Amino acid sequence: MADVLLIQPTDGFYGKSQMFHPMGLLCISSFLDQEGYKIKIIDMRTDEEWEKTLLNELKTSSPICIGITVKTGIQILDGLKASKLAKKYSKDIPVVWGGVHPSFRPEETIINENIDFVVQGEGEYTFYELVKALQDGKRNFCDIKGLWYKEDSKPKSAPMRELADLDKFPNLPYHLVDIKTYTEGTKYQFESGMFTLQSSRGCPFSCTYCYNSNFNRAKWRAMSPEKVLEQVKLAVNRYNIKGIGFVDDNFFANIKRANQTLELIEKAGLGVKLWFQGVRVDSLHRMSESELQRLEKLGVEYLQIGVESGSQKILDFMKGKGNM
């Protein structure tokens, strides 16, 4: 019996090769879980019979809403498939879309007949306030920042929500998913599998290929090093984790803060290996030899470096400043 149903679409080959926890859904669950709401996460990547699972949930509970996270690409098709299935069962169940694609294209998304709301940008506070409003039978949503909704079948939007302080968020409710499923799905990274954490959001740079200049408004925000250590300890002690994967957009945006965080992890003697999704070449270039050696000493086995191009001609062309 779930109060809120959340759906993680597939992600093609990438989704099967990078079996990370459904981080976006865990994030928007944090405040609701803290207040005792019953949340069911359906992950299409791991549940081949997700349609049956969804229908069973709809038959045995009366969810306040269904939330679907979607990024541009194949996830749109899966998101629509889930939305149509839910609406076919009952048109009265609100369907909420969030994630990168609806945040970039909110009006285009909200006009779909199978979608009732769009959460634009970060969803922790917006989704929490929407669930509370729906539970209370509220019909006016203009004061829920970051929300798109329909009024007389026409798209409406509330003001944008301010970017949040990450230290004020609750710990993610990892108990909502089967941890082993995701650690097993990342054994190509570490022999024991990998536990995903996010310690910062955004990036101050504006690479052409990246979503950050829009989604995070070219801002970088981070948890305190102490908060990060708390998350790492929780993963190690509660789930016996040996490998931590940081899925930050740019963990090393602030070298001082990165060093403070790594120093705390090192002093804690947790014996974990580390993996970093977001690193820029110039960030590594600014690091001293001893700082780079610390990465090796700490068991850093992977640095994913994002590069637009090594050619200034190509960079100019991408930004509309030159010709090929």
ZISUL-V373245 format. One record per backbone hydrogen bond with DSSP energy under -1.0 kcal/mol. NH is the residue of the N-H (numbers start at 1). CO is the residue of the C=O. Records with the same first field share a line. If there is no record, write none. Layout:
NH = CO  CO
This chain:
3 = 38
4 = 38
5 = 65
6 = 40
7 = 67
8 = 42
15 = 11
16 = 12
17 = 13
18 = 14
20 = 18
23 = 21
26 = 22
27 = 23
28 = 24
30 = 27
33 = 29
34 = 30
35 = 31
36 = 33
37 = 32
40 = 4
42 = 6
44 = 8
46 = 43
47 = 43
50 = 47
53 = 49
54 = 50
55 = 51
56 = 52
57 = 53
58 = 54
59 = 55
60 = 56
61 = 57
64 = 3
66 = 94
67 = 5
68 = 96
69 = 7
70 = 98
76 = 73
78 = 74
79 = 75
80 = 76
81 = 77
82 = 78
83 = 79
84 = 80
85 = 81
86 = 82
87 = 83
88 = 84
89 = 85
90 = 86
93 = 90
96 = 66
97 = 117
98 = 68
101 = 70
103 = 99
104 = 100
105 = 101
109 = 105
110 = 106
111 = 107
112 = 109
115 = 112
116 = 95
117 = 95
118 = 148
119 = 97
120 = 146
127 = 123
128 = 124
129 = 125
130 = 126
131 = 127
132 = 128
133 = 129
134 = 130
135 = 131
136 = 132
137 = 134
138 = 133
144 = 141
146 = 159
147 = 144
148 = 118
149 = 156
151 = 154
154 = 151
156 = 149
158 = 147
168 = 165
169 = 166
174 = 172
176 = 173
177 = 174
179 = 177
183 = 179
184 = 180
185 = 181
186 = 183
187 = 184
189 = 186
190 = 186
193 = 190
195 = 243
197 = 245
201 = 221
210 = 207
214 = 211
215 = 211
216 = 212
218 = 212
219 = 216
221 = 201
223 = 199
228 = 224
229 = 225
230 = 226
231 = 227
232 = 228
233 = 229
234 = 230
235 = 231
236 = 232
237 = 233
238 = 234
239 = 235
241 = 235
244 = 273
245 = 195
246 = 275
247 = 197
251 = 278
253 = 250
258 = 254
259 = 255
260 = 256
261 = 257
262 = 258
263 = 259
264 = 260
265 = 261
266 = 262
267 = 263
268 = 264
269 = 266
273 = 242
274 = 299
275 = 244
276 = 302
277 = 246
279 = 304
284 = 280
285 = 281
286 = 282
292 = 288
293 = 289
294 = 290
295 = 291
296 = 292
297 = 293
298 = 294
299 = 296
300 = 295
301 = 274
304 = 276
306 = 279
315 = 311
316 = 312
317 = 313
318 = 314
319 = 315
320 = 317
321 = 316
